[in-house]
Amino acid sequence: MATETDRYVVRAGRASDATELARLQASVQLQAVTGGQPHLGIAAWVEDLLDGHPSVVPDDFLVAEDTATGRAVASLVELRQHWSLAGVRLPVAQIELVGTAPDHRGNRLTERLFASLHRRHAANGTPIQIIEGIPYFYRRLGYDYALANDGAPTVPATALPTTEQDRPDGSSTGLTVRPATVADVDHLADIDRRLANGKALTCPRDAVVWRYEIAGRRDADLARRAVAVLVHGADVRGYLVHSARLSAAGELMVFAAACKESADWLRAAAAMHAHLRHVGRRYEAAAGRPFTAVRHLLDPDHPLARLGPPGIPQRPRGWYARTGDPAGLLARLQPLLRARWHAADLRWHEPTLTIDTYGHAARLEFTDGELTAVTATRGGSPATAPQTHAAIPPGALLQLVLGHRTLPEVLDIWPDCLVRDRLTEHFLATAFPQVPVRAWPRN
Ligand SMILES: CC(C)(COP(=O)(O)OP(=O)(O)OC[C@H]1O[C@@H](n2cnc3c(N)ncnc32)[C@H](O)[C@@H]1OP(=O)(O)O)[C@@H](O)C(=O)NCCC(=O)NCCS
């Protein structure tokens, strides 16, 4: 006899699912906004994701199918991307569009879809999953709030500068902002390459992805953004990415902003805010509702926020992150760890340093004080095992690795984060400094 769980199979998506998944997701996402009507922006996004999106193939969808009807009744999609952590490439899977048809809720289909996704990532070595979504819900699936790329103040529309006020000598000051075209994509990719080699956590786009952001999406796609470039004559010196329409609250969202040369930022911030004012007014006229503010989805330390007009402080919303392979993650970071210890003139005095993550452990191997390898071992009883130098729960390790929290902060918050002695504490604190987040995830 079929049990309730037999009723569903989880399978990979197919290109032929496009219409059905678009209908399913449009009928479950953002229903408070549409008043229960299908969300056309969601439908267009799903269609784009299954129609040549540069970060997704149909297989990246996971679908729960009702075996009685053959219909897709729940699904999610992962967008595969590479982030850069201070120059080290990290494969990241961003999960989006998690939804279950109302008639099929209560069967833990999300749990089953995530179990399948995590098995897939364990097999293909994807060390990090991220998702933004329902408060607390994803903690139940092993996720932790270990990343935030927002929290910058919101600038009221009335506080935005006009171009003329901030640049009294007009175009002779040099920097202006104009909408990007596909002719700019190589310059945009070049800026991202440079940023990826800096100190921040970034999500670099190559020319193909920039082309897609500028000209690849359906107009109605909820994830479509407007890309503008900062120029000095014909020279592309930076970019600004903002929403393609006003939010229900009349806000214009800023998702990313970058300058090739950091010395440009003071003038760039004025030029970008003047551009946002201009765009906001244009959107206001088209939408027939007031343009109220610029909402920076940027970290508070971002130069655009720091050097722009003062605004209303915001609390960061936070992203969930998860790793199923803490030792694998540390192994990927070897060059960065080596460079950080080297810069601080630190050498480890034993052949190994063992970090136990309560289940798995990572053994860091040293030759003449320099890190030479990271291997995975079975975790022991970290609180008592003599060979263990530190015991760090996987969620706390992710906070450290992503530079979200420093070791003193983690030690303060997590009683089950244990460090053997002051030397180990100093060594690990140097390995994991706070990192600026400049990541505009692909969606
Ligand atoms: C969120 C959603 C995908 C969960 O569907 P599901 O996998 O079928 O989940 P179930 O109904 O089996 O519920 C599993 C558990 O999660 C809880 N849960 C379900 N939806 C929840 C929500 N929106 N917020 C908080 N908890 C929720 C349930 O109460 C249940 O808890 P229990 O174990 O204590 O009984 C579904 O409600 C949905 O499609 N919602 C609309 C779209 C949405 O919000 N997607 C998430 C975007 S981040």
The ligand as a Gaussian input file, in Angstrom:
#p B3LYP/6-31G(d) Opt

LIG

0 1
 C        7.215000      27.438000       2.663000
 C        6.621000      26.252000       1.935000
 C        7.470000      25.954000       0.703000
 C        6.619000      25.042000       2.857000
 O        5.905000      23.988000       2.269000
 P        6.139000      22.443000       2.655000
 O        7.493000      22.008000       2.355000
 O        5.081000      21.671000       2.005000
 O        6.119000      22.455000       4.201000
 P        5.146000      21.678000       5.182000
 O        3.773000      22.218000       4.965000
 O        5.332000      20.225000       5.058000
 O        5.700000      22.213000       6.590000
 C        6.875000      21.732000       7.162000
 C        7.102000      22.503000       8.420000
 O        7.443000      23.870000       8.084000
 C        6.529000      24.768000       8.694000
 N        6.222000      25.845000       7.728000
 C        5.606000      25.701000       6.552000
 N        5.494000      26.899000       5.951000
 C        6.042000      27.809000       6.770000
 C        6.218000      29.220000       6.734000
 N        5.775000      29.951000       5.689000
 N        6.820000      29.823000       7.760000
 C        7.260000      29.113000       8.825000
 N        7.112000      27.775000       8.928000
 C        6.510000      27.132000       7.918000
 C        5.297000      23.943000       8.956000
 O        4.540000      24.511000      10.007000
 C        5.878000      22.605000       9.322000
 O        6.307000      22.658000      10.659000
 P        6.144000      21.413000      11.708000
 O        7.241000      20.462000      11.325000
 O        6.422000      22.033000      13.031000
 O        4.813000      20.863000      11.505000
 C        5.162000      26.520000       1.464000
 O        4.423000      26.920000       2.579000
 C        5.042000      27.582000       0.373000
 O        5.087000      27.249000      -0.803000
 N        4.846000      28.846000       0.778000
 C        4.715000      29.954000      -0.164000
 C        5.994000      30.246000      -0.896000
 C        7.126000      30.608000       0.052000
 O        6.965000      31.375000       0.999000
 N        8.319000      30.070000      -0.258000
 C        9.523000      30.300000       0.509000
 C       10.261000      31.433000      -0.051000
 S       11.795000      31.653000       0.855000

